[in-house]
Amino acid sequence: MRRKLAAGNWKMNGTGAALSELSALIAVHPHPSCEMLICPPAPLIHRAAALVQGSALAIGGQDCHANETGAHTGDVSAAMLAEAGATHVIVGHSERREDHGESDAQVCAKAQAAIAADLVAIICVGESLAQREGGQTLQVIGAQLAGSVPEQATGANTVIAYEPIWAIGTGKVPTLAEIAEVHDFIRAELTARFGAERAGAVRLLYGGSVKPSNAAEIFAVSNVDGALVGGASLKATDFSPIVAALNAA
Ligand SMILES: O=C[C@H](O)COP(=O)(O)O
């Protein structure tokens, strides 16, 4: 049985004052039936992890370098995130793939580094609007999965997040049938590669304009094990009903 995961990605938002949102979240959901995760900007991870210690809320990073150490100005290693208190890290988010030209191979190397540092790698995949309109969605997702998911992936160390790029921060959401089609496809691809038991343990998150108003219907979709939420994770008052919907799913 896969444990559901409500994950929030603050992206480049939030200063120390925003940490009060974590306290509010813990207060509303002291013992959720799903896992709760917030990925704040890197400078806040240590403080955030100290604040949530002993609670049901976990803290993650938004990216890591593939190497353990070295001359990589501005980058952060997976081990550094873990030492700061992170338990998860997002890799291959479309904003990283686009802003930093990250390839599937680089995303795969980052996921391997995360797993080696005992972090759960949340590997993002997703098609652009042009790719969807061109009927290439499953082909694109299949190639991203093949290139970005490392051989050692298991349900314990890897989560896959499906985020259609055109749905991120736009208020546009695929139909439930479209979400189901991609999530079922991802499950099938993982099953073909890793076998049913191993693939069946990997959680699949949907991301892209998840809000309190649409969370429940998305969580009822086949093979949706939770969400990776951007904008609506910044405020506890928005993220909390999403957690509640997942708890109830
Ligand atoms: O990582 C989160 C996603 O990019 C979704 O962002 P959004 O919920 O603001 O659309």
The ligand as a Tripos MOL2 file, in Angstrom:
@<TRIPOS>MOLECULE
LIG
   10     9     1     0     0
SMALL
NO_CHARGES

@<TRIPOS>ATOM
      1 O1          6.4270   22.0710   -8.1090 O.2       1 LIG1
      2 C1          5.2770   22.4740   -8.2190 C.2       1 LIG1
      3 C2          4.6850   22.7260   -9.4990 C.3       1 LIG1
      4 O2          5.5380   23.3460  -10.3900 O.3       1 LIG1
      5 C3          3.2820   23.2230   -9.5020 C.3       1 LIG1
      6 O3          3.2200   24.6170   -9.3050 O.3       1 LIG1
      7 P1          1.7540   25.2900   -9.1540 P.3       1 LIG1
      8 O4          1.0320   24.4880   -8.1310 O.co2     1 LIG1
      9 O5          2.0510   26.6880   -8.7030 O.co2     1 LIG1
     10 O6          1.1180   25.1970  -10.4880 O.co2     1 LIG1
@<TRIPOS>BOND
     1     1     2 2
     2     2     3 1
     3     3     4 1
     4     3     5 1
     5     5     6 1
     6     6     7 1
     7     7     8 2
     8     7     9 1
     9     7    10 1
@<TRIPOS>SUBSTRUCTURE
     1 LIG1         1 GROUP 0 **** ****
